[in-house]
Amino acid sequence: MRTAILIPVYEPDEKLIPLIDKLGKMAFPLILVINDGSSPEHDHIFRDIEKRPNCRVIHHASNSGKGAALKTGIKALLAEHSNLLGCITVDADGQHLPEDIYRVAEVFEKDSRFLVLGCRDFSGEDVPPKSKMGNIITRTIYKLFTNRSVTDTQTGLRAIPYYMMKLFQDLPGDHYEFEMNMLFQAAKSNMPMKEVVIQTVYIDQNRASHFRPFLDSLRIYKEIVKFSLSSIISAVVDVGLFTLIFNLLSANAISWALFSATSLARLVSSTINFTLNKKVVFENKESTLTQATEYYLLCIVQMLASWLILQGLVMLNDEHVVLWKIMTDIFLFFVSFFVQRTVIFRRHQYHEKVA
């Protein structure tokens, strides 16, 4: 094989040694373990690992996070092993069985262009509720923002091609959000992906996991939070300008006031939204002219739709114009997102599942 094993480790228990022994019999050229600042009472485990053939341990002086450990390992492999096809990341808590790791490796080595994900089945009764709910939320949000379906967005079992390792080594995130950022980068760069179904193993209801639900979830959803904040800022500007302009012009014909307020407010807010999304949220470097042309064509359609819908609502009740405006734009927000995802920012998708 030409694929290395990369295992980030913090405060390991005795299950790590048997895992490495089994992997050592599977012809992997290197098993690289990153000790992410574990306490001294675990030193004997790392000393035992270093005695194994083809095993190496890199030590962090202090606990820096799973993402930082993965990046340390990726950079070391890139610097010292240019002949590799890639690496397979493996969790140290016993959730990834050696036979599943080997199946992922087999699929990857047949075509090392693909990011191969070892995906669990969350439908079983033994899956902890917090894990099941977390996966539903993250895969739904990932689908919404990338138009890609991933069965298990939180899996730590991943075969990463060498060329992707070069892109991933400097991604932001030193904790669990780094793994989610990998998937977002894969979608942004149109990287092909495959899924391999693996066994779902939870030991003692996953109590050995160092995942902190609140803090680490905030980190994972950072990109999504940025997108939402961009939309909120633009919406506040839009509603504020609409209210100001409508109140100034409403003494004249109400149709003209609605059209003018909608047009001017949308022009300003859409410019702010496009700029924030391109430069801050998605950090997109593709053709601004092409994207802006498509974006503003969509805005014109949205603007006309907003005006027409408002006209109809105001004819029914003209006492709540601003409320109608907010409700209309919430509806058009989802329409706009769907159009941007499937038309303006559409990418060719290549994603396979392997039973």
N, C-alpha and C positions, 0 to 999 in steps of 0.2 A: 504494500500500500504506500501511497504518497500523501497521506493525510495525517496531520498531527492531531493529538487530543489536547485540549486546553481546559483546565479545571480551576476556576476561581474558588478559593477556600477561606472560610472564616470560622474559627472555633470548631474544627472537625471532630467527629466521634470515630469510633473504631470501625465503622462501616466503610470508611474511605479506603483502607488498606486492601480488603478483599476485592473491591471494585477495581483498583489499580492492578492487582495481581491478575484478574481475569482479562482486563484490557491488554496487559502486557503479553498475553498469549495470542493476541489477535493480529500480530504483524504490523501494528502501528509504528512508524519510525521514531516517534517521540511522544512522550506524555509529559506535558508541561503543566506544573501545578503552581498557582500563584497564592502564596500565603499572605492574605490581606490583613496583616497585623494581629494575628491570633495571639492569645495570652501564652506565657511561657509553659504552662502545664500541658500544652499541645505539642511542644517541641519534639517529643519522642516520635510522634506520628510522622512529622516531616523528615526526621532523620531516617526513619524506616523507608520512606518513599525514595529518598535520595540513594539508598542502597540498591534499589531495583534497576535492572538494565533499562536503558533508554528512557530513564525518568530524570527530570530536572525540577528543582524548586527555586522560584524567585520569591524573595521575602520583601514585603512592605514593612517599613518601620512602624507604621500605625495603620489602623483601620481606615481605608480610604473609600470603600464602597465597591459593590460588585462591578459596576461599570468601569471604574478605575482599574480594577484587577484585570478585567477582560482586555482593556486597552494596553496595559503593560504587557500582557501575554501576546497580543496581536503584534505589537511593535517589536518584541523580541524575536518572534517567528519571522517577520518580514526582514529584519536586519541580519539574521543568522541562517536562514533556511530558504534560499531562493528557489530551490528545486521542488518545493511542496506544491501540491494542487490546491491546498487550503488547510483549514483546521475545523475541528468539530468541538464546539463548546459543550461542556457537560457539567451539570450541577453536582455538588458533593454530598447532597443530603439523602442519597439512596433512591430518588424518584426515577432515575434513568437506569434501566436494566442493561447489562452488557450486551445482551442479544439485540436489543433495540438500537443501541449505539452502533453495533456492527451493521445492522440493516440500513441505517441512515448512511453509513460509510459506503456500503455497496452501491446504493442508489447514486450517491454523490460521485463516486469514482467512475461510474458509467458515463456521466456527463457533468464535468466540473464547472460548467457555466452557471449552474443553478444554485441559488440559495435553498438548501433543503432543510425543512422544518420537521422535527419530530413532534407530531401533534397528538394530544391526549383526547380521549372521549369523556366529555363532562356529563354524560347522561346517567352514569351509574349512581346507585344509591350511596356508595361509599365516598363520593366526592363531597368534601366539606362545603357547606352553603356559601361561605365567603369566597371560596375559589370558583365555584360555579357562577355566582353573581358577577364576580370580577371579570371573568372571561366573557360573559355575555355583554357586559358594558364595553369592554375594550375592543372586542371584535366588531361590535355594532358601530362604535365611533370610528374605528379604522376603516370599515367599509364605507361609512358616510363621507369621510374626508379623502379617501384615496380611490374609491370605486374598485377596490380589491377585496376579495373574501379570504380571510385566514381563519382556520378552525380554532387555532390555539395561539393567540398573540403573546401569551405569557410564557411560552415554552422556552426553557434554557438549553434544549438540545437542538443545535443548529449546525449544519455544515456550511461553512462560509468559503466561497472561492477566493483564491489568492488576490484577484483584481478587486474584489469587494473589500477584502481586508485593508487594502490601501485607502479605500474611501472611508471605512468605518473607524480607522485608528484615531482620527481627530474629531469624531463626532462629539457634540456636547453631552454632558451627563456623566456623573461619576457613580450613580447608584442604579436602581432598577429601571429608571427611565431610559438608560442607555440602550437597553434591549428593544424598547418601543421605538426609540429614535432610529435604530437599525432598520426596522420595518418601514418607517416613514421615508428614510433615505432610499431604501430599495424601491419603493413605489415612485418616489420623485425621479430616480434615475432609470426607471423602467427596467429594473433587474428582473430576470425570470426566476420564478420560485416553484418548488415542488413541496408536497407534503407527504410524509410517511406516517402512517398510523402506528402509534406506540401504545404500550400498556399504561394504564393509569394507576399510579402507585402513590398512595398517601399513607405515610407511616405515623401512627398516633395522631391522626387528624392534622398532619402537617405542622405540628408544634415546633419542629426543629427549624422551620424556616425563619430567616431573619428579616422577612418582609414586614414593614410597618405600614399597615393599611392606609392611614390618613396621609402621613408625610410622603410616602413613596408614591401613592396615587396622585398627589399633587404634582410630583415631579414627572410622572408618566404622562399626565395630561397637559404638560406645559405648552406644547404646540397648539393643542386644541383651545386652551385658555387664551393664547395670543390671538387666535382666529376670532374667538368670541368677543374679546375686547375690541378688536378692530371693527367688528360689526356693530357693537354697542356704541362706540365713539361716533361712527358714521350715522347711526340711527338717531343719536341725540342731536347731532348737527342738523340732520334732515328735518326732524320734527320741530326743532327750535326755529330754524329758518322758515319752515312752512308756516308755523304759527304767527311769526312776526310779519311775514309778507302778506298772509291772508288777512290778518287784522288791519293792515294798512290799506288793502285794496278792496275789502269786502263792502265798502260803501258803494262801489260800482257794481256792475253785473256780476252775480255770484259765480257764473260759469267762467268768466275771465279771471276772477280772483283765484279760483281753484286751479285753473290751468297755469297761471303765472307762478303761484306759490309752489305748486308741485314741480314745475320745470326748473326754477331757479334753485330750490332746495335740493333736488336730485342731482343737478349739475355739480354743485359744490360737494355734497356728501359722497357722491360716487368717485370724484377725483381723490378725495381723502382715502376712501376705502380701497381703491385700486392701488394707490401708492403704498399704503400700509401693508396690504396683502402681498404685494410683489417684493417689497424691500425688507419688511420686518417679519411677516408671518411665514411666507414660503421661501424667502431669499432666492427668488427665481431670477436666472440670468438669461433666459431666452428672449426672443425678439419682443421688445416693448411695443413696437409699432403694431405688429400683428395681434398681439394679445389685447392691446388697448382698443384697436379697431373692433374686434369681436366683443370686447367687454362693453364698449359704449353703444354698439348696436343693440345689445341686450338691455342696456340702461334705457335706451329710447323706447323700446317695446314695453319695458316695465313702467316707465313714466306714463305712457299713453294708457296702459292698462290700469295704473293707479288712478289716473284722472277719470277714466270711464266708470270704474267701479265706484269711486267716490261720488260721481254724479248721480249714479243710481241710488246709493245709500242716502245722500242728502235729499233727494226727492222724496224719500220715505220719511226722513226726520232730519231737519236742518239745525237741530239744537246741540248736536254732539259731533261736530265736524272733525275735531282733533281726535276724538275716540275712534271714529270711522277710519281716519287716516292711519292710526296705529294698527288697528285690526287688519286693514288692507295690506299694510307693509309687512306684517308678520306672515300673512299668506304668501305674498309675493317673494319674501325671503326664501322660503322653501322651494318655490318654483325656480327662482334664480339659481339657487345652489344646484338643483338637479340639472339645469341647462349647462352651467359652468362645468360640472363634473363630467357630463356625458358628451358635451359638444366642444366647448372652448378649450378645456384642458384635458381632452380625451387622449389617452395613450393606448398603444397596442398592448394588450394583456397576454401574458403567457404564464399560466399557473396550472400545475398538474397535481393530482392526488395519486398516491401510490398505496394500494391496499396492503 
